[in-house]
């Protein structure tokens, strides 16, 4: 399992915490820039939140399939 797969799995399981982190990070950047880029930061926060929502949906749907693929690999099928 690659690091990207692990991050996606974590997002699927802890999306609420990840979304809070995106909000906090965006708010901090907004404060540090004196609100100069508020509009862009808000858009980035929204896109980040939407991405996390998508990953949560995929993570829930793909967990069964992922488990099957891992079992095949463990059994030596390689498929």
Order of alpha helices (4+ residues) and beta strands (2+ residues): alpha-alpha-alpha
